[in-house]
Amino acid sequence: MDPLLDFTGKVALVTGGSRGLGREMVLALAARGADVVIASRKLENCEAVAEEARQSGVRALAVAAHLGRWEQCDALVEAVYAAFGRLDILINNAGMSPACPSAEVSEKLFDAVMNLNFKGPFRLASLVGQRMREDGGGSIINISSTGALMALPGAVPYGGAKAALNAMTVSLAREFAPAVRVNAISAGPFMTGAHEDWTEEVIAGFNNAAQRPGQPLEIIPAVLMLASSASSFTTGAILRVDGGQRG
């Protein structure tokens, strides 16, 4: 194993870690020696991924939490530190992107999108970043979207929330510097379970240089780089992993 990508002795928390991209992140970190915490709304789904992670010989903790609610974010952080005494890597991956014409967006839907995609990540990063700095360092990775960088008709609250996440990334990178690195991955379309309904016609219409959506494992190299000391001089960055998405 490349020593830069050896996470033995590290503890990583992945929100939305029970499926899709989050699950792949959990298993990739566990395979490289990290103890992992999987947080999502359904405990049984988190437990299933935790059991997969344990097959790599690491410790894994499953925590049920609504990541858009501050009190549950607070409880999650306390659970992590109670179990492991430290946290080295936080990946704010949980999110939602419902399509809805702007005139039909209800206040409830607007708040739900903002809460999960921005308010929760802000709370977790704020709490964890402070503790990481006191403990000597760490890495926070926010999973953003190319929807924050291009027109996104029909999903305006989502694009706005991810744009706020990008702004938060840059600001917290300065606030917690130099001990804590804070970066974002601007993810393009990925073929996860949430997009099993994509038809060949939809896929053929993707407006990116790669002319296709990404496979879940294709986000992992960027995650590992930003989580590890390989990115020791990278902070406040918005890294696009989108197959060359066009505006």
For each residue, the residues with C-beta under 8 A, 3 or more apart:
1: 5 6 32
2: 5 6
3: 6
4: 228 229 230
5: 1 2 32 224 228 230
6: 1 2 3 32 33
7: 10 12 29 32 33 34 88 89 227 228
8: 32 33 34
9: 33
10: 7 29 33 34 35 88 89
11: 34 35 36 37 80 84 86 87 88 89
12: 7 26 29 34 35 36 37 87 88 89 90 91 227
13: 36 37 39 76 80 87 89 90 91 128
14: 17 22 25 26 29 36 37 38 39 91 93
15: 22 39 40 65 67 91 92 93 94 120 121 124
16: 19 20 21 22 39 40 67 93 94 95
17: 14 22 23 25 26 36 37 38 39 40 46 49 91 93
18: 22 23 38 40 42 45 46 48 49
19: 16 22 23 40 45 49 192 193
20: 16 23 24 190 192 193 194 216
21: 16 24 25 93 143 187 190 192 216 219
22: 14 15 16 17 18 19 25 26 38 40 91 93 94
23: 17 18 19 20 26 27 49 216
24: 20 21 27 28 216 217 219 220
25: 14 17 21 22 28 29 91 93 219 220 223
26: 12 14 17 22 23 29 30 36 38 49 52 53 60
27: 23 24 30 31 49 52 53 56
28: 24 25 31 32 220 223 224
29: 7 10 12 14 25 26 32 34 36 89 223 224 227
30: 26 27 33 34 35 36 52 53 54 56 58 60
31: 27 28 56
32: 1 5 6 7 8 28 29 224
33: 6 7 8 9 10 30 56 58
34: 7 8 10 11 12 29 30 58 88 89
35: 10 11 12 30 58 59 60 61 84
36: 11 12 13 14 17 26 29 30 50 53 58 59 60 61
37: 11 12 13 14 17 60 61 62 63 79 80 83 84 87
38: 14 17 18 22 26 46 49 50 53 60 61 62 63
39: 13 14 15 16 17 46 62 63 64 65 67 76 94
40: 15 16 17 18 19 22 45 46 64 65 67 94
41: 64 65 66 67
42: 18 45 46 64
43: 46 47 62 63 64
44: 47 48
45: 18 19 40 42 48 49
46: 17 18 38 39 40 42 43 49 50 62 63 64
47: 43 44 50 51 62
48: 18 44 45 51 52
49: 17 18 19 23 26 27 38 45 46 52 53 60 62
50: 36 38 46 47 53 54 60 61 62
51: 47 48 54 55 60
52: 26 27 30 48 49 55
53: 26 27 30 36 38 49 50 56 58 60
54: 30 50 51 57 58 59 60
55: 51 52
56: 27 30 31 33 53
57: 54
58: 30 33 34 35 36 53 54
59: 35 36 54 84
60: 26 30 35 36 37 38 49 50 51 53 54
61: 35 36 37 38 50 79 80 83 84
62: 37 38 39 43 46 47 49 50
63: 37 38 39 43 46 76 79 80
64: 39 40 41 42 43 46
65: 15 39 40 41 72 73 75 76
66: 41 69 72
67: 15 16 39 40 41 72 73 76 94 116 120 121 124
68: 112 115 116 119 120
69: 66 72 73 115 120
70: 73 74 119 120 123
71: 74 75
72: 65 66 67 69 75 76
73: 65 67 69 70 76 77 120 123 124 127
74: 70 71 77 78 123 127
75: 65 71 72 78 79
76: 13 39 63 65 67 72 73 79 80 124
77: 73 74 80 81 87 124 127 128 131
78: 74 75 81 82
79: 37 61 63 75 76 82 83
80: 11 13 37 61 63 76 77 83 84 87
81: 77 78 84 85 86 87 131
82: 78 79
83: 37 61 79 80
84: 11 35 37 59 61 80 81 87
85: 81
86: 11 81 135
87: 11 12 13 37 77 80 81 84 90 128 131 132 138
88: 7 10 11 12 34 132 137 138 139
89: 7 10 11 12 13 29 34 138 139 140 141 227
90: 12 13 87 124 125 128 132 138 139 140 141
91: 12 13 14 15 17 22 25 140 141 143 223 227
92: 15 120 121 124 125 140 141 142 143 165
93: 14 15 16 17 21 22 25 143
94: 15 16 22 39 40 67 116 120 121
95: 16 116 117 143 145 162
96: 112 113 116 117 158
97: 113 117 145 147 155 158
98: 109 113 155 158
99: 154 155
100: 104 105 109 154 155
101: 104 105 154
102: 105 153 154 156
103:
104: 100 101
105: 100 101 102 109 110 156 157
106: 109 110
107: 110 111
108: 111 112
109: 98 100 105 106 112 113 157
110: 105 106 107 113 114 157
111: 107 108 114 115
112: 68 96 108 109 115 116
113: 96 97 98 109 110 116 117 157 158 161
114: 110 111 117 118 119 157 160 161 164
115: 68 69 111 112 118 119 120
116: 67 68 94 95 96 112 113 119 120
117: 95 96 97 113 114 120 121 158 161 162 164 165
118: 114 115 121 122 161 162 164 165 168
119: 68 70 114 115 116 122 123
120: 15 67 68 69 70 73 92 94 115 116 117 123 124
121: 15 67 92 94 117 118 124 125 142 165 168
122: 118 119 125 126 168
123: 70 73 74 119 120 126 127
124: 15 67 73 76 77 90 92 120 121 127 128
125: 90 92 121 122 128 129 140 142 168 172 182
126: 122 123 129 130 172
127: 73 74 77 123 124 130 131
128: 13 77 87 90 124 125 131 132 138 140
129: 125 126 132 133 138 140 172 175 176 180 182
130: 126 127 133 134 176
131: 77 81 87 127 128 134 135
132: 87 88 90 128 129 135 136 137 138 140 176 179 180
133: 129 130 136 137 138 176 179 180
134: 130 131
135: 86 131 132 138
136: 132 133 179
137: 88 132 133 179 180 181
138: 87 88 89 90 128 129 132 133 135 179 180 181
139: 88 89 90 180 181 182 183 226 227 228 231
140: 89 90 91 92 125 128 129 132 172 176 180 181 182 183
141: 89 90 91 92 183 184 185 223 226 227
142: 92 121 125 165 166 168 169 182 183 184 185
143: 21 91 92 93 95 184 185 187
144: 148 162 165 166 169 184 185 186 187 238
145: 95 97 148 158 159 162 186 187 188
146: 149 150 186 187 188 240 242 245
147: 97 150 152 155 158 159 162
148: 144 145 159 160 162 163 165 166 186
149: 146 163 186 240 245 247
150: 146 147 245 246 247
151: 247
152: 147 155 156 158 159
153: 102 156
154: 99 100 101 102
155: 97 98 99 100 147 152 158 159
156: 102 105 152 153 159 160
157: 105 109 110 113 114 160 161
158: 96 97 98 113 117 145 147 152 155 161 162
159: 145 147 148 152 155 156 162 163
160: 114 148 156 157 163 164
161: 113 114 117 118 157 158 164 165
162: 95 117 118 144 145 147 148 158 159 165 166
163: 148 149 159 160 166 167
164: 114 117 118 160 161 167 168
165: 92 117 118 121 142 144 148 161 162 168 169 184
166: 142 144 148 162 163 169 170 184 186 238
167: 163 164 170 171
168: 118 121 122 125 142 164 165 171 172
169: 142 144 165 166 172 173 182 183 184 236 237 238
170: 166 167 173 174 236 238
171: 167 168 174 175
172: 125 126 129 140 168 169 175 176 182
173: 169 170 176 177 181 182 183 235 236
174: 170 171 177 236
175: 129 171 172
176: 129 130 132 133 140 172 173 179 180 182
177: 173 174 180 235
178:
179: 132 133 136 137 138 176
180: 129 132 133 137 138 139 140 176 177
181: 137 138 139 140 173 226 231 232 234 235
182: 125 129 139 140 142 169 172 173 176 235 236
183: 139 140 141 142 169 173 226 231 234 235 236 237 238 239
184: 141 142 143 144 165 166 169 237 238 239
185: 141 142 143 144 219 222 223 226 239 240 241
186: 144 145 146 148 149 166 238 239 240 241 242
187: 21 143 144 145 146 190 214 219 241 242
188: 145 146 208 213 214 240 241 242 243 245
189: 195 206 208 213 214 242 243
190: 20 21 187 195 213 214 215 216 218 219
191: 195 198 213 214 215 216
192: 19 20 21 195 216
193: 19 20 196
194: 20
195: 189 190 191 192 198 213
196: 193
197:
198: 191 195 202 203 213
199: 202 203
200: 203 204
201: 204 205
202: 198 199 205 206
203: 198 199 200 206 212 213
204: 200 201 211
205: 201 202
206: 189 202 203 210 211 212 213 243
207: 245 246
208: 188 189 211 212 242 243 244 245 246
209: 243 244 245 246
210: 206 214 243 244
211: 204 206 208 243
212: 203 206 208 243
213: 188 189 190 191 195 198 203 206 243
214: 187 188 189 190 191 210 218 219 241 242 243
215: 190 191 218
216: 20 21 23 24 190 191 192 219 220
217: 24 220
218: 190 214 215 221 241
219: 21 24 25 185 187 190 214 216 222 223 241
220: 24 25 28 216 217 223 224
221: 218 224 225
222: 185 219 225 226 239 241
223: 25 28 29 91 141 185 219 220 226 227
224: 5 28 29 32 220 221 227 228 230
225: 221 222 228 230 231 234
226: 139 141 181 183 185 222 223 231 234 239
227: 7 12 29 89 91 139 141 223 224 231
228: 4 5 7 139 224 225 231
229: 4 232
230: 4 5 224 225
231: 139 181 183 225 226 227 228 234 235
232: 181 229
233:
234: 181 183 225 226 231 237
235: 173 177 181 182 183 231
236: 169 170 173 174 182 183
237: 169 183 184 234
238: 144 166 169 170 183 184 186
239: 183 184 185 186 222 226
240: 146 149 185 186 188 245
241: 185 186 187 188 214 218 219 222
242: 146 186 187 188 189 208 214 245
243: 188 189 206 208 209 210 211 212 213 214
244: 208 209 210
245: 146 149 150 188 207 208 209 240 242
246: 150 207 208 209
247: 149 150 151
